[in-house]
Amino acid sequence: MRIDILTLFPSMFDGFLNESIIKRAIESGYVDIHIHNFRDYSLDPHQKVDDYPFGGGPGMVLMPQPIFDAVLSLKTDESKVILMTPQGQKYSQAKAKELKLEKHLIIICGHYEGFDERIRNLADIEISIGDFILTGGEIPSMAVCDSVIRLLDGVIDNESKAEESFEDELLDYPVYTRPADFRGMKVPEVLLSGHHAKINEWRHNEQLKRTKERRPDLLERAD
């Protein structure tokens, strides 16, 4: 998979690309990520990319020209263009699974007060990571990339992915490690029993219990 990210702040991605699973996925060739500063595509002699909104109002608005030129220079028939915006559809694990099947993602990170409405014409999909506002689309774009890249074949083992939260629309079950008794807090006896059928039953029941307590909305969609 190839991912191109359009941003005003490329250095924000330095740590993201050079640590942990993302770094290993890049080095192993599972994903090819390129960060583009769309100031580089501005036709303004001072690389200006924003201007005041028509009709008045607070803040500055991203102009269409630099972003259009950036996207069109990168786009192919295999590209899916994603616009990060609070007005987009709320992101989910199901959407991450859809995106991991794509060969090429182009992600546009918004900033300032917003972006010229015509930029929406570039997008195949608009995504929001939640009902809150951030200073820009950089952090949301990292969240999307991380969630997609870890699903790519070979990045992490399939068994780990099969038992995570949101698989079958349930939250993950509790997990424990040594010591079995830590400051009076004991690991459930069933996990020490070696009886795999009972362990699996306990884990499933804990998933249902935890989901009911914390995210009852997921149970409406659960199988």
Backbone as CSV, one residue per row, in Angstrom:
resi,resn,N_x,N_y,N_z,CA_x,CA_y,CA_z,C_x,C_y,C_z
1,MET,0.843,-1.197,0.000,0.000,0.000,0.000,0.875,1.242,0.000
2,ARG,0.417,2.260,-0.735,1.068,3.564,-0.702,0.108,4.564,-0.057
3,ILE,0.659,5.423,0.814,-0.125,6.470,1.460,0.581,7.801,1.254
4,ASP,-0.141,8.764,0.702,0.353,10.129,0.564,-0.467,11.029,1.470
5,ILE,0.216,11.795,2.322,-0.459,12.673,3.269,-0.117,14.119,2.938
6,LEU,-1.147,14.944,2.760,-0.978,16.357,2.449,-1.197,17.170,3.713
7,THR,-0.215,17.975,4.095,-0.256,18.680,5.361,0.531,19.983,5.285
8,LEU,0.227,20.897,6.190,1.033,22.107,6.341,2.177,21.911,7.322
9,PHE,2.182,20.794,8.035,3.154,20.584,9.096,3.787,19.190,8.993
10,PRO,4.639,18.980,8.008,5.239,17.655,7.794,6.015,17.124,8.994
11,SER,6.646,17.999,9.766,7.474,17.529,10.877,6.650,16.861,11.971
12,MET,5.338,17.098,11.996,4.498,16.429,12.983,4.519,14.913,12.809
13,PHE,4.893,14.444,11.624,4.861,13.007,11.335,6.200,12.312,11.605
14,ASP,7.208,13.069,12.034,8.533,12.478,12.212,8.514,11.309,13.193
15,GLY,7.975,11.524,14.371,7.925,10.450,15.359,7.012,9.318,14.934
16,PHE,5.900,9.658,14.341,4.931,8.653,13.909,5.549,7.654,12.930
17,LEU,6.372,8.156,12.004,6.944,7.302,10.968,8.193,6.561,11.417
18,ASN,8.739,6.940,12.551,10.039,6.405,12.950,10.025,5.652,14.266
19,GLU,8.866,5.165,14.652,8.760,4.408,15.884,7.872,3.185,15.686
20,SER,8.135,2.166,16.466,7.228,1.051,16.684,6.792,0.326,15.399
21,ILE,5.551,-0.103,15.379,5.031,-0.955,14.309,5.027,-0.240,12.971
22,ILE,4.740,1.064,12.960,4.705,1.794,11.692,6.089,1.797,11.055
23,LYS,7.108,2.042,11.844,8.479,2.036,11.322,8.825,0.664,10.736
24,ARG,8.480,-0.403,11.458,8.792,-1.754,10.980,8.011,-2.091,9.710
25,ALA,6.772,-1.619,9.629,5.967,-1.876,8.432,6.566,-1.193,7.214
26,ILE,7.092,0.008,7.401,7.735,0.723,6.299,9.014,0.013,5.888
27,GLU,9.837,-0.329,6.879,11.115,-0.982,6.587,10.924,-2.340,5.924
28,SER,9.832,-3.021,6.255,9.571,-4.347,5.685,8.873,-4.283,4.328
29,GLY,8.508,-3.071,3.910,7.906,-2.911,2.595,6.413,-3.144,2.526
30,TYR,5.747,-3.223,3.688,4.303,-3.424,3.670,3.557,-2.144,3.292
31,VAL,4.178,-0.998,3.576,3.534,0.281,3.278,4.606,1.287,2.885
32,ASP,4.245,2.176,1.978,5.138,3.242,1.503,4.430,4.566,1.776
33,ILE,4.971,5.366,2.700,4.307,6.589,3.127,5.108,7.813,2.710
34,HIS,4.410,8.787,2.120,5.049,10.033,1.700,4.274,11.211,2.291
35,ILE,5.009,12.150,2.864,4.408,13.346,3.453,4.685,14.528,2.535
36,HIS,3.636,15.288,2.195,3.755,16.405,1.271,3.281,17.687,1.948
37,ASN,4.091,18.729,1.856,3.681,20.047,2.314,2.976,20.744,1.158
38,PHE,1.669,20.995,1.292,0.994,21.549,0.122,1.315,23.028,-0.108
39,ARG,2.131,23.625,0.771,2.680,24.940,0.437,3.555,24.855,-0.817
40,ASP,4.176,23.697,-1.007,5.057,23.518,-2.158,4.304,23.609,-3.475
41,TYR,2.987,23.489,-3.431,2.181,23.527,-4.649,1.524,24.890,-4.856
42,SER,1.754,25.826,-3.938,1.141,27.144,-4.062,1.779,27.935,-5.196
43,LEU,0.954,28.647,-5.942,1.442,29.500,-7.025,1.778,30.904,-6.522
44,ASP,1.461,31.158,-5.253,1.773,32.454,-4.654,3.282,32.555,-4.419
45,PRO,3.903,33.710,-4.716,5.358,33.842,-4.527,5.812,33.637,-3.087
46,HIS,4.882,33.803,-2.138,5.209,33.591,-0.724,4.642,32.275,-0.198
47,GLN,4.237,31.413,-1.107,3.672,30.104,-0.774,2.435,30.209,0.118
48,LYS,1.657,31.231,-0.089,0.435,31.412,0.681,-0.585,30.340,0.317
49,VAL,-1.250,29.796,1.334,-2.227,28.728,1.083,-3.595,29.034,1.697
50,ASP,-3.739,30.183,2.359,-4.994,30.502,3.012,-5.379,31.952,2.755
51,ASP,-6.667,32.268,2.977,-7.143,33.629,2.770,-8.406,33.819,3.612
52,TYR,-8.871,35.071,3.674,-10.070,35.384,4.439,-11.312,34.820,3.753
53,PRO,-12.319,34.428,4.522,-13.536,33.874,3.924,-14.402,34.949,3.287
54,PHE,-14.950,34.644,2.123,-15.942,35.528,1.524,-17.131,35.656,2.474
55,GLY,-17.654,36.846,2.576,-18.804,37.071,3.443,-18.429,37.404,4.861
56,GLY,-17.122,37.386,5.145,-16.666,37.712,6.488,-16.702,36.533,7.428
57,GLY,-16.162,36.725,8.612,-16.109,35.664,9.613,-14.715,35.508,10.164
58,PRO,-14.576,34.745,11.241,-13.283,34.599,11.897,-12.358,33.637,11.155
59,GLY,-11.059,33.796,11.398,-10.085,32.828,10.919,-9.767,32.924,9.445
60,MET,-8.938,31.965,9.024,-8.482,31.885,7.648,-8.938,30.564,7.041
61,VAL,-9.138,30.568,5.738,-9.654,29.394,5.030,-8.616,28.906,4.021
62,LEU,-8.408,27.595,3.980,-7.470,27.031,3.016,-7.990,27.218,1.595
63,MET,-7.112,27.685,0.724,-7.473,27.961,-0.670,-7.473,26.661,-1.476
64,PRO,-8.277,26.588,-2.525,-8.364,25.340,-3.288,-7.147,25.042,-4.162
65,GLN,-6.524,26.048,-4.728,-5.486,25.803,-5.741,-4.350,24.886,-5.267
66,PRO,-3.686,25.158,-4.128,-2.575,24.285,-3.749,-2.995,22.838,-3.511
67,ILE,-4.159,22.662,-2.892,-4.599,21.307,-2.573,-5.052,20.573,-3.828
68,PHE,-5.749,21.247,-4.716,-6.131,20.620,-5.984,-4.890,20.169,-6.758
69,ASP,-3.907,21.061,-6.878,-2.708,20.712,-7.643,-1.944,19.572,-6.997
70,ALA,-1.896,19.561,-5.655,-1.191,18.487,-4.956,-1.865,17.142,-5.185
71,VAL,-3.182,17.102,-4.997,-3.904,15.842,-5.164,-3.825,15.341,-6.598
72,LEU,-4.049,16.227,-7.552,-4.062,15.807,-8.953,-2.686,15.356,-9.438
73,SER,-1.622,15.844,-8.790,-0.280,15.393,-9.166,0.023,13.992,-8.643
74,LEU,-0.733,13.547,-7.657,-0.482,12.255,-7.019,-1.505,11.186,-7.407
75,LYS,-2.677,11.618,-7.808,-3.795,10.701,-7.993,-3.627,9.817,-9.223
76,THR,-4.023,8.551,-9.047,-4.079,7.594,-10.148,-5.458,6.933,-10.141
77,ASP,-5.677,6.006,-11.046,-6.947,5.289,-11.087,-7.155,4.416,-9.849
78,GLU,-6.074,4.132,-9.106,-6.164,3.268,-7.932,-6.226,4.056,-6.627
79,SER,-6.328,5.368,-6.712,-6.284,6.201,-5.505,-7.664,6.358,-4.876
80,LYS,-7.680,6.406,-3.542,-8.864,6.826,-2.790,-8.453,8.051,-1.988
81,VAL,-9.163,9.161,-2.200,-8.816,10.429,-1.557,-9.685,10.613,-0.320
82,ILE,-9.028,10.845,0.813,-9.709,10.996,2.096,-9.516,12.423,2.592
83,LEU,-10.599,13.052,2.985,-10.551,14.387,3.569,-10.848,14.266,5.059
84,MET,-9.895,14.669,5.901,-10.106,14.642,7.340,-10.857,15.907,7.749
85,THR,-12.058,15.728,8.305,-12.890,16.856,8.675,-13.872,16.447,9.769
86,PRO,-14.165,17.330,10.729,-15.160,17.002,11.755,-16.538,16.724,11.173
87,GLN,-16.785,17.143,9.937,-18.081,16.923,9.308,-18.178,15.568,8.600
88,GLY,-17.085,14.798,8.603,-17.078,13.514,7.915,-17.795,12.425,8.696
89,GLN,-17.913,11.265,8.069,-18.520,10.127,8.756,-17.598,9.645,9.863
90,LYS,-18.176,9.228,10.980,-17.370,8.826,12.130,-16.590,7.550,11.815
91,TYR,-15.314,7.572,12.104,-14.422,6.465,11.777,-14.696,5.252,12.657
92,SER,-14.432,4.074,12.119,-14.690,2.832,12.843,-13.715,1.759,12.392
93,GLN,-13.679,0.677,13.147,-12.851,-0.461,12.771,-13.315,-1.057,11.445
94,ALA,-14.603,-1.032,11.218,-15.131,-1.545,9.944,-14.599,-0.732,8.776
95,LYS,-14.521,0.586,8.938,-13.987,1.428,7.868,-12.493,1.169,7.680
96,ALA,-11.769,0.934,8.760,-10.348,0.609,8.653,-10.149,-0.653,7.814
97,LYS,-11.022,-1.634,8.003,-10.925,-2.872,7.232,-11.204,-2.627,5.751
98,GLU,-12.105,-1.714,5.463,-12.364,-1.362,4.061,-11.148,-0.686,3.439
99,LEU,-10.570,0.259,4.163,-9.454,1.030,3.616,-8.202,0.192,3.427
100,LYS,-8.030,-0.836,4.229,-6.816,-1.650,4.101,-6.793,-2.447,2.789
101,LEU,-7.929,-2.518,2.112,-7.999,-3.196,0.826,-7.594,-2.285,-0.338
102,GLU,-7.447,-0.995,-0.065,-7.068,-0.043,-1.110,-5.573,-0.133,-1.396
103,LYS,-5.187,0.195,-2.617,-3.777,0.199,-2.991,-3.105,1.538,-2.728
104,HIS,-3.893,2.608,-2.772,-3.307,3.945,-2.634,-4.286,4.866,-1.922
105,LEU,-3.851,5.435,-0.800,-4.639,6.410,-0.064,-3.971,7.779,-0.161
106,ILE,-4.769,8.795,-0.434,-4.314,10.185,-0.368,-5.130,10.847,0.727
107,ILE,-4.456,11.362,1.762,-5.141,11.926,2.914,-4.861,13.423,2.986
108,ILE,-5.928,14.219,3.020,-5.814,15.672,3.106,-6.069,16.104,4.544
109,CYS,-5.097,16.786,5.129,-5.231,17.292,6.493,-5.676,18.754,6.450
110,GLY,-6.867,19.019,6.923,-7.338,20.393,6.993,-6.650,21.154,8.112
111,HIS,-6.814,22.478,8.118,-6.230,23.312,9.169,-6.918,24.667,9.159
112,TYR,-6.517,25.516,10.081,-7.094,26.855,10.227,-8.593,26.757,10.481
113,GLU,-9.358,27.747,10.024,-10.791,27.779,10.296,-11.552,26.766,9.450
114,GLY,-10.939,26.297,8.385,-11.603,25.343,7.520,-10.969,25.372,6.140
115,PHE,-11.652,24.807,5.176,-11.130,24.763,3.820,-12.221,25.179,2.849
116,ASP,-11.788,25.713,1.739,-12.725,26.119,0.682,-13.631,24.937,0.330
117,GLU,-14.926,25.179,0.283,-15.908,24.122,0.064,-15.631,23.307,-1.190
118,ARG,-15.017,23.917,-2.190,-14.764,23.220,-3.459,-13.743,22.095,-3.320
119,ILE,-12.954,22.131,-2.240,-11.980,21.063,-2.009,-12.682,19.726,-1.783
120,ARG,-13.921,19.785,-1.294,-14.677,18.541,-1.081,-14.845,17.741,-2.377
121,ASN,-14.797,18.412,-3.510,-14.955,17.714,-4.792,-13.817,16.739,-5.073
122,LEU,-12.698,16.912,-4.386,-11.562,16.010,-4.568,-11.742,14.694,-3.821
123,ALA,-12.555,14.705,-2.768,-12.590,13.589,-1.830,-13.526,12.471,-2.266
124,ASP,-13.060,11.252,-2.091,-13.927,10.083,-2.251,-14.672,9.802,-0.962
125,ILE,-14.083,10.218,0.153,-14.702,9.985,1.460,-14.214,11.060,2.428
126,GLU,-15.107,11.502,3.315,-14.749,12.431,4.378,-14.845,11.690,5.708
127,ILE,-13.796,11.827,6.540,-13.711,11.047,7.772,-13.501,11.964,8.965
128,SER,-14.210,11.652,10.050,-14.008,12.284,11.349,-13.658,11.195,12.357
129,ILE,-12.743,11.473,13.284,-12.421,10.472,14.305,-13.238,10.677,15.576
130,GLY,-14.134,11.659,15.582,-14.980,11.857,16.757,-15.609,13.228,16.765
131,ASP,-16.530,13.401,17.688,-17.276,14.656,17.775,-16.538,15.651,18.665
132,PHE,-15.389,16.082,18.202,-14.594,17.091,18.882,-13.712,17.766,17.848
133,ILE,-13.150,18.915,18.214,-12.382,19.706,17.269,-10.913,19.733,17.669
134,LEU,-10.035,19.493,16.703,-8.593,19.607,16.898,-8.076,20.776,16.064
135,THR,-6.794,21.098,16.232,-6.226,22.217,15.487,-6.009,21.888,14.024
136,GLY,-6.014,20.631,13.671,-5.827,20.262,12.282,-6.060,18.779,12.080
137,GLY,-5.902,18.329,10.853,-6.174,16.941,10.515,-4.988,16.018,10.639
138,GLU,-3.859,16.517,11.163,-2.656,15.690,11.228,-2.812,14.509,12.183
139,ILE,-3.235,14.794,13.414,-3.399,13.708,14.386,-4.476,12.716,13.933
140,PRO,-5.639,13.175,13.455,-6.608,12.212,12.911,-6.052,11.374,11.760
141,SER,-5.243,11.987,10.899,-4.692,11.220,9.778,-3.743,10.133,10.280
142,MET,-2.991,10.427,11.344,-2.123,9.405,11.929,-2.949,8.263,12.493
143,ALA,-4.069,8.601,13.142,-4.934,7.565,13.699,-5.473,6.653,12.601
144,VAL,-5.901,7.243,11.498,-6.407,6.442,10.381,-5.298,5.559,9.818
145,CYS,-4.136,6.141,9.582,-3.021,5.361,9.036,-2.639,4.209,9.951
146,ASP,-2.527,4.483,11.244,-2.146,3.442,12.191,-3.151,2.304,12.177
147,SER,-4.438,2.641,12.193,-5.475,1.608,12.239,-5.496,0.761,10.980
148,VAL,-5.150,1.358,9.831,-5.144,0.629,8.565,-3.875,-0.194,8.409
149,ILE,-2.736,0.403,8.709,-1.456,-0.272,8.488,-1.341,-1.531,9.330
150,ARG,-1.803,-1.490,10.575,-1.679,-2.665,11.436,-2.548,-3.823,10.939
151,LEU,-3.505,-3.544,10.057,-4.352,-4.603,9.491,-3.745,-5.252,8.250
152,LEU,-2.721,-4.616,7.673,-2.124,-5.169,6.460,-1.485,-6.522,6.754
153,ASP,-1.630,-7.443,5.827,-1.082,-8.784,6.011,0.416,-8.720,6.273
154,GLY,0.838,-9.370,7.358,2.250,-9.453,7.692,2.729,-8.431,8.703
155,VAL,1.948,-7.362,8.931,2.407,-6.316,9.851,2.365,-6.805,11.292
156,ILE,1.243,-7.374,11.717,1.170,-8.069,13.001,0.455,-9.394,12.765
157,ASP,0.595,-10.345,13.708,0.054,-11.673,13.452,-1.470,-11.650,13.505
158,ASN,-2.073,-12.505,12.717,-3.525,-12.523,12.553,-4.256,-12.899,13.835
159,GLU,-3.630,-13.736,14.681,-4.289,-14.140,15.923,-4.511,-12.944,16.836
160,SER,-3.539,-12.045,16.879,-3.681,-10.852,17.714,-4.834,-9.993,17.231
161,LYS,-4.953,-9.849,15.914,-6.020,-9.011,15.360,-7.401,-9.617,15.570
162,ALA,-7.481,-10.950,15.623,-8.775,-11.626,15.698,-9.467,-11.440,17.034
163,GLU,-8.697,-11.123,18.097,-9.275,-11.061,19.430,-9.257,-9.656,20.014
164,GLU,-9.304,-8.640,19.182,-9.253,-7.264,19.649,-10.651,-6.692,19.845
165,SER,-10.687,-5.535,20.509,-11.957,-4.818,20.626,-12.512,-4.503,19.244
166,PHE,-13.845,-4.506,19.165,-14.620,-4.166,17.974,-14.701,-5.304,16.964
167,GLU,-13.978,-6.412,17.205,-14.238,-7.590,16.396,-15.590,-8.145,16.863
168,ASP,-16.475,-8.442,15.964,-17.843,-8.867,16.278,-18.583,-7.802,17.073
169,GLU,-18.144,-6.532,16.973,-18.792,-5.399,17.636,-18.769,-5.514,19.154
170,LEU,-17.786,-6.216,19.721,-17.646,-6.330,21.170,-16.308,-5.754,21.609
171,LEU,-16.277,-5.220,22.831,-15.011,-4.776,23.392,-14.176,-5.984,23.801
172,ASP,-12.886,-5.799,23.948,-11.986,-6.898,24.285,-12.193,-7.330,25.731
173,TYR,-11.838,-8.572,26.010,-11.935,-9.098,27.374,-10.718,-8.646,28.204
174,PRO,-10.822,-8.704,29.541,-9.682,-8.332,30.388,-8.527,-9.321,30.210
175,VAL,-7.305,-8.821,30.299,-6.123,-9.683,30.235,-5.233,-9.415,31.444
176,TYR,-4.487,-10.437,31.848,-3.625,-10.354,33.024,-2.288,-11.008,32.720
177,THR,-1.273,-10.670,33.511,0.022,-11.339,33.429,0.577,-11.482,34.845
178,ARG,1.807,-11.957,34.979,2.414,-12.152,36.288,2.634,-10.829,37.010
179,PRO,2.517,-10.843,38.364,2.218,-11.974,39.258,0.721,-12.259,39.341
180,ALA,0.380,-13.446,39.781,-1.024,-13.837,39.882,-1.735,-13.082,40.995
181,ASP,-0.967,-12.619,41.984,-1.522,-11.822,43.073,-0.670,-10.568,43.215
182,PHE,-1.228,-9.418,42.867,-0.498,-8.156,42.955,-1.242,-7.216,43.898
183,ARG,-0.631,-6.988,45.067,-1.206,-6.104,46.078,-2.642,-6.479,46.421
184,GLY,-2.859,-7.776,46.501,-4.176,-8.271,46.864,-5.150,-8.381,45.715
185,MET,-4.753,-7.919,44.553,-5.605,-8.027,43.365,-5.220,-9.292,42.610
186,LYS,-6.138,-10.260,42.589,-5.821,-11.582,42.073,-6.365,-11.802,40.662
187,VAL,-5.612,-12.574,39.909,-6.054,-12.988,38.585,-7.210,-13.985,38.755
188,PRO,-8.274,-13.877,37.966,-9.381,-14.838,38.053,-8.879,-16.284,37.938
189,GLU,-9.376,-17.134,38.807,-8.903,-18.513,38.892,-9.036,-19.254,37.560
190,VAL,-10.087,-18.946,36.799,-10.310,-19.676,35.561,-9.132,-19.512,34.600
191,LEU,-8.464,-18.366,34.626,-7.347,-18.133,33.715,-6.114,-18.935,34.108
192,LEU,-6.093,-19.437,35.334,-4.971,-20.244,35.812,-5.271,-21.736,35.722
193,SER,-6.481,-22.066,35.256,-6.932,-23.462,35.300,-6.359,-24.319,34.185
194,GLY,-5.991,-23.717,33.072,-5.541,-24.495,31.925,-6.678,-25.115,31.138
195,HIS,-7.918,-24.843,31.540,-9.094,-25.393,30.865,-9.528,-24.397,29.785
196,HIS,-9.124,-24.668,28.547,-9.293,-23.687,27.476,-10.750,-23.405,27.135
197,ALA,-11.593,-24.393,27.211,-13.003,-24.170,26.913,-13.616,-23.211,27.927
198,LYS,-13.288,-23.428,29.209,-13.812,-22.552,30.251,-13.212,-21.149,30.137
199,ILE,-11.954,-21.086,29.766,-11.306,-19.779,29.583,-11.992,-19.017,28.459
200,ASN,-12.243,-19.688,27.340,-12.904,-19.035,26.214,-14.313,-18.571,26.580
201,GLU,-15.020,-19.406,27.349,-16.366,-19.029,27.786,-16.306,-17.807,28.693
202,TRP,-15.352,-17.798,29.645,-15.191,-16.652,30.555,-14.862,-15.387,29.770
203,ARG,-13.970,-15.507,28.818,-13.582,-14.336,28.028,-14.759,-13.771,27.244
204,HIS,-15.548,-14.658,26.642,-16.708,-14.183,25.879,-17.721,-13.498,26.783
205,ASN,-17.959,-14.099,27.949,-18.892,-13.489,28.894,-18.394,-12.129,29.370
206,GLU,-17.082,-12.017,29.570,-16.515,-10.742,29.986,-16.626,-9.694,28.882
207,GLN,-16.488,-10.138,27.633,-16.685,-9.216,26.515,-18.104,-8.660,26.517
208,LEU,-19.080,-9.544,26.685,-20.474,-9.111,26.710,-20.730,-8.170,27.883
209,LYS,-20.208,-8.534,29.058,-20.402,-7.718,30.249,-19.782,-6.340,30.083
210,ARG,-18.552,-6.313,29.613,-17.839,-5.045,29.463,-18.500,-4.164,28.406
211,THR,-18.923,-4.774,27.314,-19.575,-4.004,26.254,-20.906,-3.446,26.731
212,LYS,-21.656,-4.231,27.492,-22.939,-3.768,28.025,-22.740,-2.592,28.971
213,GLU,-21.681,-2.646,29.782,-21.424,-1.596,30.768,-20.880,-0.328,30.123
214,ARG,-19.980,-0.488,29.139,-19.241,0.656,28.625,-19.726,1.160,27.267
215,ARG,-20.170,0.247,26.415,-20.621,0.641,25.073,-21.867,-0.141,24.688
216,PRO,-22.977,0.087,25.377,-24.192,-0.679,25.046,-24.655,-0.486,23.606
217,ASP,-24.248,0.648,22.986,-24.645,0.879,21.605,-24.072,-0.172,20.665
218,LEU,-22.912,-0.738,21.033,-22.295,-1.757,20.175,-23.099,-3.055,20.177
219,LEU,-23.750,-3.360,21.281,-24.520,-4.605,21.360,-25.674,-4.624,20.367
220,GLU,-26.164,-3.450,20.009,-27.246,-3.387,19.036,-26.796,-3.887,17.679
221,ARG,-25.461,-3.774,17.426,-24.946,-4.217,16.129,-24.234,-5.567,16.215
222,ALA,-24.076,-6.085,17.436,-23.286,-7.300,17.631,-23.986,-8.525,17.093
223,ASP,-23.162,-9.479,16.659,-23.681,-10.765,16.190,-23.793,-11.682,17.412
